């Protein structure tokens, strides 16, 4: 009787583990699909549409999603690619989907600590993980998941990012991310953002505009070029400084306010708030920060 009970417990445990592993890896369509296809509607788009329409049934239909403007990487200005990597994921070209160094820095973990103590510290400071997401993790969140801060959701994001890295090249990952990332309420993709905020196609943006777009990514709904731009401008100045060779620290950030900004279509020059001169580079130098590879 006891042996039978132990076998049943073992079966249940193994079944639970198998189900959990399957959930962790299951995404549709599989990452390899994105080698040759552009998304028509992402999980994040569906979520935003659902909230905007009050959860009506048509909110999750593909036709209710905004049109995606794919931006081939060959047509995306190098300055924007560079600034997004500088601001969002400085080790993008070298990691494999997740960045252990960035996670350790975000959690404040010290080398040499015991495994148990490190796990306990990581759990206490788990909210900081939201600022340590790589570009690949952000793409995984946009394509398949949600902005939830649930630790299980973050675990699935990391597992999905590893799958994306196995299936796609770095250039394709960056290309997809720039085409589907949220840049403001109902503004998806870099080309749409450049047209709405600056009145020009993506190919014609300048350095300051590229830095402004990169600075908008962590909080597109609460601080962007047309809505409460102060936070975005401060981050833009840091990005410009790093781009120009100044050793500054750009803190990781993520959306913390769900109140949507109003949509202000722009067809002319950028708003006055974006015509502010960047702070002098020597005023943003951070001598306490060690040099971080920005490639």
Secondary structure as GFF3:
##gff-version 3
##sequence-region A 1 295
A	DSSP	alpha_helix	2	25	.	.	.	ID=ss1
A	DSSP	three_ten_helix	31	35	.	.	.	ID=ss2
A	DSSP	alpha_helix	43	52	.	.	.	ID=ss3
A	DSSP	three_ten_helix	57	60	.	.	.	ID=ss4
A	DSSP	three_ten_helix	62	64	.	.	.	ID=ss5
A	DSSP	three_ten_helix	73	75	.	.	.	ID=ss6
A	DSSP	alpha_helix	78	88	.	.	.	ID=ss7
A	DSSP	alpha_helix	100	107	.	.	.	ID=ss8
A	DSSP	alpha_helix	115	124	.	.	.	ID=ss9
A	DSSP	three_ten_helix	126	131	.	.	.	ID=ss10
A	DSSP	alpha_helix	135	144	.	.	.	ID=ss11
A	DSSP	alpha_helix	151	167	.	.	.	ID=ss12
A	DSSP	alpha_helix	170	180	.	.	.	ID=ss13
A	DSSP	beta_strand	182	184	.	.	.	ID=ss14
A	DSSP	beta_strand	187	188	.	.	.	ID=ss15
A	DSSP	alpha_helix	190	198	.	.	.	ID=ss16
A	DSSP	three_ten_helix	202	204	.	.	.	ID=ss17
A	DSSP	alpha_helix	207	216	.	.	.	ID=ss18
A	DSSP	three_ten_helix	217	219	.	.	.	ID=ss19
A	DSSP	alpha_helix	230	243	.	.	.	ID=ss20
A	DSSP	three_ten_helix	272	275	.	.	.	ID=ss21
A	DSSP	three_ten_helix	281	283	.	.	.	ID=ss22
###
